[in-house]
Each structure stands twice: as structure tokens, then as C-alpha cells.
Amino acid sequence: MITDTEIKIKGFEVLVNTFGKVDAERFISLIMREPFDYTKWQRNLWEEKTVAQINRAASEFCEKDE
């Protein structure tokens, strides 16, 4: 298991690599500005997918990442 600090560093690296420095900062400020309930969001994220579809997508992602 990695530390909270390592997660923050890796997360910011992903944001910067995806959005660039300016838009990564904008993303963080948007998240901090809006009330956000991750648990509620997560409940609805996959509501139209079956467990098998989610598993298949995760497996394909892992295979692609290797």
C-alpha cells in the first residue's frame, strides 16, 4: 500500500500529464469549490453496466497497461 502523500503526488502527475499544469490547477480548484460526495457519485457511475461488463473493461484496461 502506498502512502497518502504518494497518492497525491501520483494523482497530480496524472492531472498534469493529462491536462497540463494550468488546467490541472483549474481542475483541483473546481473540485475544491464544489461540494462533492464521492460515495453518491460512485453509486451512479456504473448503474447501467453489469458486473461482467465492468470486469471486462477493467481486465482490458489492465492488459493494455502492461
DRENNUDREN-665717 format. One record per atom (N, C-alpha, C): chain; residue number from 1; y, z, x; atom name; residue in one letter. Coordinates in Angstrom, 1 decimal, always signed. Atoms other than C-alpha are relative to their C-alpha. Layout:
atom c=A k=NUM Y=Y Z=Z X=X a=CA r=A
...
END
This chain:
atom c=A k=1 Y=-1.2 Z=+0.0 X=+0.8 a=N r=M
atom c=A k=1 Y=+0.0 Z=+0.0 X=+0.0 a=CA r=M
atom c=A k=1 Y=+1.2 Z=+0.0 X=+0.9 a=C r=M
atom c=A k=2 Y=-1.3 Z=+0.1 X=-0.8 a=N r=I
atom c=A k=2 Y=+3.5 Z=-0.9 X=+1.3 a=CA r=I
atom c=A k=2 Y=+1.0 Z=+1.0 X=-0.6 a=C r=I
atom c=A k=3 Y=-1.0 Z=-0.9 X=+0.4 a=N r=T
atom c=A k=3 Y=+6.5 Z=+1.4 X=+1.1 a=CA r=T
atom c=A k=3 Y=+1.0 Z=-0.6 X=-0.9 a=C r=T
atom c=A k=4 Y=-1.0 Z=+0.4 X=+0.9 a=N r=D
atom c=A k=4 Y=+9.3 Z=+1.2 X=-1.4 a=CA r=D
atom c=A k=4 Y=+1.0 Z=-0.9 X=+0.8 a=C r=D
atom c=A k=5 Y=-1.0 Z=+0.7 X=-0.8 a=N r=T
atom c=A k=5 Y=+11.6 Z=+0.1 X=+1.4 a=CA r=T
atom c=A k=5 Y=-0.5 Z=-1.4 X=+0.4 a=C r=T
atom c=A k=6 Y=+0.6 Z=+1.3 X=-0.3 a=N r=E
atom c=A k=6 Y=+9.2 Z=-2.7 X=+2.4 a=CA r=E
atom c=A k=6 Y=+0.1 Z=-1.0 X=-1.2 a=C r=E
atom c=A k=7 Y=-0.1 Z=+0.8 X=+1.2 a=N r=I
atom c=A k=7 Y=+9.1 Z=-3.9 X=-1.2 a=CA r=I
atom c=A k=7 Y=+1.4 Z=-0.5 X=-0.2 a=C r=I
atom c=A k=8 Y=-1.4 Z=+0.4 X=+0.2 a=N r=K
atom c=A k=8 Y=+12.9 Z=-4.0 X=-1.4 a=CA r=K
atom c=A k=8 Y=+0.3 Z=-1.1 X=+1.0 a=C r=K
atom c=A k=9 Y=-0.3 Z=+1.0 X=-1.0 a=N r=I
atom c=A k=9 Y=+13.1 Z=-6.0 X=+1.9 a=CA r=I
atom c=A k=9 Y=-0.7 Z=-1.3 X=-0.4 a=C r=I
atom c=A k=10 Y=+0.8 Z=+1.3 X=+0.3 a=N r=K
atom c=A k=10 Y=+10.4 Z=-8.5 X=+0.9 a=CA r=K
atom c=A k=10 Y=+0.6 Z=-0.6 X=-1.3 a=C r=K
atom c=A k=11 Y=-0.6 Z=+0.5 X=+1.2 a=N r=G
atom c=A k=11 Y=+12.0 Z=-8.8 X=-2.6 a=CA r=G
atom c=A k=11 Y=+1.3 Z=-0.7 X=+0.3 a=C r=G
atom c=A k=12 Y=-1.3 Z=+0.7 X=-0.3 a=N r=F
atom c=A k=12 Y=+15.4 Z=-9.6 X=-1.2 a=CA r=F
atom c=A k=12 Y=-0.2 Z=-1.2 X=+0.8 a=C r=F
atom c=A k=13 Y=+0.3 Z=+1.3 X=-0.7 a=N r=E
atom c=A k=13 Y=+13.9 Z=-12.1 X=+1.2 a=CA r=E
atom c=A k=13 Y=-0.4 Z=-1.1 X=-0.9 a=C r=E
atom c=A k=14 Y=+0.5 Z=+1.0 X=+1.0 a=N r=V
atom c=A k=14 Y=+12.2 Z=-13.9 X=-1.7 a=CA r=V
atom c=A k=14 Y=+1.3 Z=-0.5 X=-0.7 a=C r=V
atom c=A k=15 Y=-1.2 Z=+0.4 X=+0.7 a=N r=L
atom c=A k=15 Y=+15.5 Z=-13.9 X=-3.6 a=CA r=L
atom c=A k=15 Y=+0.9 Z=-0.9 X=+0.9 a=C r=L
atom c=A k=16 Y=-0.9 Z=+0.8 X=-0.9 a=N r=V
atom c=A k=16 Y=+17.5 Z=-15.2 X=-0.6 a=CA r=V
atom c=A k=16 Y=-0.7 Z=-1.4 X=+0.3 a=C r=V
atom c=A k=17 Y=+0.7 Z=+1.3 X=-0.3 a=N r=N
atom c=A k=17 Y=+14.8 Z=-17.9 X=+0.2 a=CA r=N
atom c=A k=17 Y=+0.0 Z=-0.9 X=-1.2 a=C r=N
atom c=A k=18 Y=+0.0 Z=+0.8 X=+1.3 a=N r=T
atom c=A k=18 Y=+14.8 Z=-19.0 X=-3.5 a=CA r=T
atom c=A k=18 Y=+1.4 Z=-0.4 X=-0.4 a=C r=T
atom c=A k=19 Y=-1.4 Z=+0.2 X=+0.5 a=N r=F
atom c=A k=19 Y=+18.5 Z=-18.7 X=-4.4 a=CA r=F
atom c=A k=19 Y=+1.1 Z=-0.2 X=+1.0 a=C r=F
atom c=A k=20 Y=-1.1 Z=+0.0 X=-1.0 a=N r=G
atom c=A k=20 Y=+20.4 Z=-18.5 X=-1.2 a=CA r=G
atom c=A k=20 Y=+0.7 Z=+1.4 X=-0.1 a=C r=G
atom c=A k=21 Y=-0.6 Z=-1.3 X=-0.1 a=N r=K
atom c=A k=21 Y=+22.5 Z=-15.4 X=-0.2 a=CA r=K
atom c=A k=21 Y=+0.9 Z=+0.3 X=-1.2 a=C r=K
atom c=A k=22 Y=-1.0 Z=-0.2 X=+1.1 a=N r=V
atom c=A k=22 Y=+25.3 Z=-15.8 X=-2.8 a=CA r=V
atom c=A k=22 Y=-0.7 Z=+0.2 X=-1.3 a=C r=V
atom c=A k=23 Y=+0.6 Z=-0.1 X=+1.3 a=N r=D
atom c=A k=23 Y=+23.1 Z=-16.4 X=-5.8 a=CA r=D
atom c=A k=23 Y=-1.0 Z=+1.2 X=+0.0 a=C r=D
atom c=A k=24 Y=+0.9 Z=-1.1 X=+0.0 a=N r=A
atom c=A k=24 Y=+20.6 Z=-13.7 X=-4.7 a=CA r=A
atom c=A k=24 Y=+0.8 Z=+1.3 X=-0.3 a=C r=A
atom c=A k=25 Y=-0.9 Z=-1.1 X=+0.4 a=N r=E
atom c=A k=25 Y=+23.5 Z=-11.2 X=-4.8 a=CA r=E
atom c=A k=25 Y=+0.4 Z=+0.0 X=-1.4 a=C r=E
atom c=A k=26 Y=-0.4 Z=+0.2 X=+1.5 a=N r=R
atom c=A k=26 Y=+24.6 Z=-12.6 X=-8.2 a=CA r=R
atom c=A k=26 Y=-1.2 Z=+0.5 X=-0.8 a=C r=R
atom c=A k=27 Y=+1.2 Z=-0.4 X=+0.8 a=N r=F
atom c=A k=27 Y=+21.0 Z=-12.1 X=-9.5 a=CA r=F
atom c=A k=27 Y=-0.1 Z=+1.6 X=+0.0 a=C r=F
atom c=A k=28 Y=+0.1 Z=-1.5 X=+0.0 a=N r=I
atom c=A k=28 Y=+21.0 Z=-8.4 X=-8.3 a=CA r=I
atom c=A k=28 Y=+1.1 Z=+0.6 X=-0.8 a=C r=I
atom c=A k=29 Y=-1.1 Z=-0.6 X=+0.8 a=N r=S
atom c=A k=29 Y=+24.4 Z=-7.7 X=-9.9 a=CA r=S
atom c=A k=29 Y=-0.3 Z=-0.2 X=-1.5 a=C r=S
atom c=A k=30 Y=+0.4 Z=+0.2 X=+1.4 a=N r=L
atom c=A k=30 Y=+23.2 Z=-9.3 X=-13.1 a=CA r=L
atom c=A k=30 Y=-1.0 Z=+1.0 X=-0.5 a=C r=L
atom c=A k=31 Y=+1.1 Z=-1.0 X=+0.4 a=N r=I
atom c=A k=31 Y=+20.1 Z=-7.1 X=-13.2 a=CA r=I
atom c=A k=31 Y=+0.6 Z=+1.4 X=-0.1 a=C r=I
atom c=A k=32 Y=-0.6 Z=-1.3 X=+0.0 a=N r=M
atom c=A k=32 Y=+22.1 Z=-4.0 X=-12.4 a=CA r=M
atom c=A k=32 Y=+1.0 Z=+0.2 X=-1.2 a=C r=M
atom c=A k=33 Y=-1.1 Z=-0.1 X=+1.0 a=N r=R
atom c=A k=33 Y=+24.8 Z=-4.8 X=-15.0 a=CA r=R
atom c=A k=33 Y=-0.7 Z=+0.1 X=-1.4 a=C r=R
atom c=A k=34 Y=+0.6 Z=+0.0 X=+1.4 a=N r=E
atom c=A k=34 Y=+22.4 Z=-5.3 X=-18.0 a=CA r=E
atom c=A k=34 Y=-1.1 Z=+1.0 X=-0.1 a=C r=E
atom c=A k=35 Y=+1.2 Z=-0.9 X=+0.2 a=N r=P
atom c=A k=35 Y=+20.1 Z=-2.7 X=-19.4 a=CA r=P
atom c=A k=35 Y=-1.2 Z=-0.8 X=-0.1 a=C r=P
atom c=A k=36 Y=+1.3 Z=+0.8 X=-0.1 a=N r=F
atom c=A k=36 Y=+16.6 Z=-3.9 X=-18.7 a=CA r=F
atom c=A k=36 Y=-1.1 Z=+0.9 X=-0.1 a=C r=F
atom c=A k=37 Y=+1.2 Z=-0.8 X=+0.2 a=N r=D
atom c=A k=37 Y=+13.4 Z=-2.4 X=-19.9 a=CA r=D
atom c=A k=37 Y=-1.2 Z=-0.9 X=+0.5 a=C r=D
atom c=A k=38 Y=+1.1 Z=+0.8 X=-0.5 a=N r=Y
atom c=A k=38 Y=+10.7 Z=-3.9 X=-17.7 a=CA r=Y
atom c=A k=38 Y=-1.3 Z=+0.1 X=-0.8 a=C r=Y
atom c=A k=39 Y=+1.2 Z=-0.2 X=+0.7 a=N r=T
atom c=A k=39 Y=+7.9 Z=-2.5 X=-19.8 a=CA r=T
atom c=A k=39 Y=+0.1 Z=-0.8 X=-1.3 a=C r=T
atom c=A k=40 Y=-0.1 Z=+0.9 X=+1.2 a=N r=K
atom c=A k=40 Y=+9.2 Z=-4.2 X=-23.0 a=CA r=K
atom c=A k=40 Y=-0.1 Z=-1.4 X=+0.3 a=C r=K
atom c=A k=41 Y=+0.0 Z=+1.4 X=-0.4 a=N r=W
atom c=A k=41 Y=+9.8 Z=-7.4 X=-21.2 a=CA r=W
atom c=A k=41 Y=-1.4 Z=-0.5 X=+0.4 a=C r=W
atom c=A k=42 Y=+1.3 Z=+0.4 X=-0.4 a=N r=Q
atom c=A k=42 Y=+6.3 Z=-7.4 X=-19.7 a=CA r=Q
atom c=A k=42 Y=-0.9 Z=-0.1 X=-1.2 a=C r=Q
atom c=A k=43 Y=+0.8 Z=+0.1 X=+1.2 a=N r=R
atom c=A k=43 Y=+4.7 Z=-6.8 X=-23.1 a=CA r=R
atom c=A k=43 Y=+0.1 Z=-1.4 X=-0.7 a=C r=R
atom c=A k=44 Y=-0.2 Z=+1.3 X=+0.6 a=N r=N
atom c=A k=44 Y=+6.2 Z=-10.0 X=-24.4 a=CA r=N
atom c=A k=44 Y=-0.2 Z=-1.2 X=+0.9 a=C r=N
atom c=A k=45 Y=+0.0 Z=+1.1 X=-0.9 a=N r=L
atom c=A k=45 Y=+5.9 Z=-12.1 X=-21.3 a=CA r=L
atom c=A k=45 Y=-1.2 Z=-0.9 X=-0.2 a=C r=L
atom c=A k=46 Y=+1.2 Z=+0.8 X=+0.1 a=N r=W
atom c=A k=46 Y=+2.3 Z=-13.3 X=-21.9 a=CA r=W
atom c=A k=46 Y=-0.6 Z=+0.0 X=-1.4 a=C r=W
atom c=A k=47 Y=+0.6 Z=-0.2 X=+1.3 a=N r=E
atom c=A k=47 Y=+1.9 Z=-12.8 X=-25.6 a=CA r=E
atom c=A k=47 Y=-0.6 Z=-1.3 X=-0.6 a=C r=E
atom c=A k=48 Y=+0.6 Z=+1.3 X=+0.5 a=N r=E
atom c=A k=48 Y=+1.0 Z=-16.5 X=-26.2 a=CA r=E
atom c=A k=48 Y=-1.2 Z=-0.5 X=+0.9 a=C r=E
atom c=A k=49 Y=+1.1 Z=+0.4 X=-0.9 a=N r=K
atom c=A k=49 Y=-1.6 Z=-16.6 X=-23.4 a=CA r=K
atom c=A k=49 Y=-1.2 Z=+1.0 X=-0.2 a=C r=K
atom c=A k=50 Y=+1.2 Z=-0.8 X=+0.0 a=N r=T
atom c=A k=50 Y=-5.2 Z=-15.4 X=-23.4 a=CA r=T
atom c=A k=50 Y=-0.2 Z=+0.7 X=+1.4 a=C r=T
atom c=A k=51 Y=+0.3 Z=-0.6 X=-1.3 a=N r=V
atom c=A k=51 Y=-6.5 Z=-13.1 X=-20.7 a=CA r=V
atom c=A k=51 Y=-0.7 Z=-1.1 X=+0.9 a=C r=V
atom c=A k=52 Y=+0.6 Z=+1.1 X=-0.8 a=N r=A
atom c=A k=52 Y=-8.6 Z=-16.1 X=-19.5 a=CA r=A
atom c=A k=52 Y=+1.0 Z=-0.9 X=+0.6 a=C r=A
atom c=A k=53 Y=-1.1 Z=+0.9 X=-0.5 a=N r=Q
atom c=A k=53 Y=-5.5 Z=-18.3 X=-19.2 a=CA r=Q
atom c=A k=53 Y=+0.8 Z=+0.7 X=+1.1 a=C r=Q
atom c=A k=54 Y=-0.8 Z=-0.7 X=-1.0 a=N r=I
atom c=A k=54 Y=-3.6 Z=-15.6 X=-17.3 a=CA r=I
atom c=A k=54 Y=-0.9 Z=+0.1 X=+1.3 a=C r=I
atom c=A k=55 Y=+0.9 Z=-0.2 X=-1.1 a=N r=N
atom c=A k=55 Y=-6.6 Z=-15.0 X=-15.0 a=CA r=N
atom c=A k=55 Y=-0.1 Z=-1.3 X=+0.8 a=C r=N
atom c=A k=56 Y=+0.1 Z=+1.3 X=-0.6 a=N r=R
atom c=A k=56 Y=-7.0 Z=-18.7 X=-14.3 a=CA r=R
atom c=A k=56 Y=+1.3 Z=-0.4 X=+0.8 a=C r=R
atom c=A k=57 Y=-1.3 Z=+0.3 X=-0.6 a=N r=A
atom c=A k=57 Y=-3.3 Z=-19.1 X=-13.5 a=CA r=A
atom c=A k=57 Y=+0.2 Z=+0.9 X=+1.3 a=C r=A
atom c=A k=58 Y=+0.0 Z=-0.9 X=-1.2 a=N r=A
atom c=A k=58 Y=-3.5 Z=-16.1 X=-11.1 a=CA r=A
atom c=A k=58 Y=-0.9 Z=-0.5 X=+1.1 a=C r=A
atom c=A k=59 Y=+0.9 Z=+0.5 X=-1.0 a=N r=S
atom c=A k=59 Y=-6.5 Z=-17.5 X=-9.4 a=CA r=S
atom c=A k=59 Y=+0.5 Z=-1.2 X=+0.7 a=C r=S
atom c=A k=60 Y=-0.6 Z=+1.3 X=-0.5 a=N r=E
atom c=A k=60 Y=-4.9 Z=-20.9 X=-9.0 a=CA r=E
atom c=A k=60 Y=+1.2 Z=+0.3 X=+1.0 a=C r=E
atom c=A k=61 Y=-1.1 Z=-0.4 X=-0.9 a=N r=F
atom c=A k=61 Y=-1.8 Z=-19.2 X=-7.5 a=CA r=F
atom c=A k=61 Y=-0.5 Z=+0.5 X=+1.3 a=C r=F
atom c=A k=62 Y=+0.5 Z=-0.6 X=-1.3 a=N r=C
atom c=A k=62 Y=-3.8 Z=-17.2 X=-5.0 a=CA r=C
atom c=A k=62 Y=-0.7 Z=-1.1 X=+0.8 a=C r=C
atom c=A k=63 Y=+0.6 Z=+1.1 X=-0.8 a=N r=E
atom c=A k=63 Y=-5.8 Z=-20.3 X=-3.9 a=CA r=E
atom c=A k=63 Y=+1.0 Z=-0.8 X=+0.6 a=C r=E
atom c=A k=64 Y=-1.1 Z=+0.9 X=-0.5 a=N r=K
atom c=A k=64 Y=-2.6 Z=-22.3 X=-3.5 a=CA r=K
atom c=A k=64 Y=+0.7 Z=+0.7 X=+1.2 a=C r=K
atom c=A k=65 Y=-0.8 Z=-0.7 X=-1.0 a=N r=D
atom c=A k=65 Y=-1.0 Z=-19.5 X=-1.4 a=CA r=D
atom c=A k=65 Y=-0.8 Z=+0.2 X=+1.3 a=C r=D
atom c=A k=66 Y=+0.8 Z=-0.2 X=-1.2 a=N r=E
atom c=A k=66 Y=-3.9 Z=-19.3 X=+1.1 a=CA r=E
atom c=A k=66 Y=+0.2 Z=-1.0 X=+1.1 a=C r=E
END
